[in-house]
Amino acid sequence: MAFMGAGDPYTTVTERTFVARLLLDPRTDTVDTVANVDAFVDLPDGSTWARTMFSIDEVGRLLARWKEPVRMRTAGTFGPSTS
C-alpha cells in the first residue's frame, strides 16, 4: 500500500517485510517523468537503509555521460573512479 500524508515529504510503501519512504514530489514526479528516487527503507530488525533507484533510461543517460573524458565533466559530478 502506498500513501502520502498531508505535509509529509514521503510517499510511503508498506509491505510485510519493509517500509519504504520515497522522496517524490507529487507536483512534478509522475510515472512518466521520474528518473531517480531517493528512499529510506526500514526493516523489521530496526535498521534503516538509504538507497537511490534509477529508471532504465536514467542508467543509460548516466552511462553515456560517464563515457565523456573526465576533463569534460563539471565539478561535483559523480561517476566511476578513474584512479
Secondary structure, DSSP 8 states (H G I E B T S, - for coil): -EEE-TT-SEEEEE-SS-EEEEE--TTT--TTT--EEEEEEE-TTS-EEEEEEE-HHHHHHHHHHHTS-GGGS-TT-------
